[in-house]
């Protein structure tokens, strides 16, 4: 544990040991503890500003800093912090972490005991067993913290005949036979928006729950979340689920309490083998991620499908999309019998909703007129980013609780978070 050879110009000194400073009531170079390395038989004095000075060798000194990973309390200066580094943990033990051998306790700090703000950051999500997504793998409840039962509808998924024809042509093998998996994956790209596609690909391509969670965290967040996810992925690629070595990976990173919170949340979930995006999102703060109803539907359907495109589409896009894709496989694309042609079941379903609303609310109702106009627009150019998709979802949430034919028609055509009675 040699502090002398550290390039201190690269450190960012900061106030440390808040508990001790409060006790002292003043800030200054006051000794607040003794740090020992029992393996190397060295001792150091820790000062209230975070400076660490070797006893009997005052030229060997360096500034401790917060451990960005949050797994340890303080990081002690080291010449090779990414390979072999020293830390003080939240129990005042001196821990040496080696990139090859892992962590071992080598000493102690006779210092004021810090409070670990990340000790119990994870709380298992609470579920309502009657609110969730109907999938091929069964009913999947959603955490009560993210569900708005008053806005249960998701996005309509459809595409044009031309897009379907392109996918069909690209998916024929040398013998002219349709490669169903290739066609399904191509159709998912045409049916889903960029965020929905990112969610699907996270689930399909991830090899572990941790990889999946990091990927989904990036897909559901903004610029800050993408930056955090990239750092987490770097650490996971290097050390996997051995969280004891993550302080090495995080060494030199900017200290950010949110990163430490997420890492602690994932580590605490990992102990029980239940790492998930839902649990991590609740730790992090659901308000910071895009977890609206359509996203919740996409996540649960992607997980239940295991990345199988037809299963995913039938779950996330609803009954009518599943029927339309079946027609692609049976009769091809377009024409009177093929998919996404003149007898498109999705468009017919949307028109049936308009007819039911017309009978229920009258042809001059503003919502009825908006719905029917949106169906006409959608027919000419459907796609994941079409403005009509938002209108179908929003009107579905407004009138989906209407009695009789309206509710039944909407439920058949628009994906929905189900509330079991």
C-alpha positions, 0 to 999 in steps of 0.5 A: 500500500504505497501512497508515495508513488501515486500521481496526486495531480490525477486525484480530486480531493474531497471532504471525507469522513463526514461523521468525524467532521461533524464531531470535531465541529471544524475542518482541518488537518486533524488526525481522526484515525489509524490505518494499518496494513498487517500484511506489510506491517505498515501504519498510516494516520488518516486526517480529517480532509482525507489525507493518509500519511505513513507513520515514520515516513511523512513523505509517503502520503496520498489523498483517499477518495470515495469509492465510485462503486459504493461497495467500499467506503474509501479508496486508498491511493495505489500505483496500479488502481485498476489492477491492485488497489486498497480500500476501506470498507464500510466496517473499517477493514482495509481490503486489498483487491487484486484483479486476478485473485479478488479481495482479501482483508489485510488490515483495519482502520481505527476510525469513526464508523461510517454509515453505508447508504447503500446497505439496503437499497434493494427492496423486492418489488411488490406485485398485484397478482391480478394486474399484469400481461397475458403471455404464452408463458402464462400471466405475468404480474407487474410491480404495483409501483409502476402500474397505472390501472387507469391507463392500461393500453399499449401501442398498436403494431402493424406495417405496410404490405410493401414492408411485408413483401420486402421481408418475405423476399429477403427471407427466401432461401436458395430453394425458394422456401421461406425461412420463418425465423428470418422472416419473423425477425425482419417483421419485428424490425418493421413492426416495432419502434426503435425503443421497442426493438431495443427492448426486444433485442436486449432480451433476445441477445442477453446471456444472463439476467445481469446483461439483460438488466444493464441493456434494458436500463440503457434502452429505457433511459436517457443520456445519463442512463446510457453513460451509466449502462456503458460503464456497468457493461464494461465492468460486467464484461471484465468481472461478470457477477464477481462484484467484489472486484468492481471497485477496480473497474470503477477506479478513476470514474467520477463519483456518482451516487446513482452508479453506486446505488445501481451496483449495490441494487444489482449485487443485492438482487444477485444474492437471491438470483433475481436480478431484473430490470423491474427491481433495478428500476425501482431502486434507481427511481422509476421516474428516471426511466421510460416505463409506461404501459406500452414499455411494460407490455414490451418487456414482459412479452419479450421475456416470455417469448425468449426472443422468438419473434412470432411469440413476441409479436402475438403477445406485444401486438395483440390477437389481430397481429398474431392472426395477420402473421399467421396469414403471412406464413400460410398464404404469403403477403398481399392480395385477398388472402395474404397478410397486410393486404386488402383483408388486413385483420388489424385494420378491420379490427380498428374499423370495428372499434370505430363502428362500436364507438359510433353506436355507443357515442354517436357519429358526431362525438369528437373521439369517434371522429378522431378515431375514424380519421386516424384509421384512415391515415393509418391504413395509408401508411402504418408504422411504429412512429405513426401519429395514429398509434398514439391516438389509438393508445390514448383513446383506448385509455379514455374509452376502453372502460366503456361497457359492451362492444366498445371495450371488447373491440378495443381489447381485441385490437389494442394490446393491454395490461390485463386486470383480472377480476 
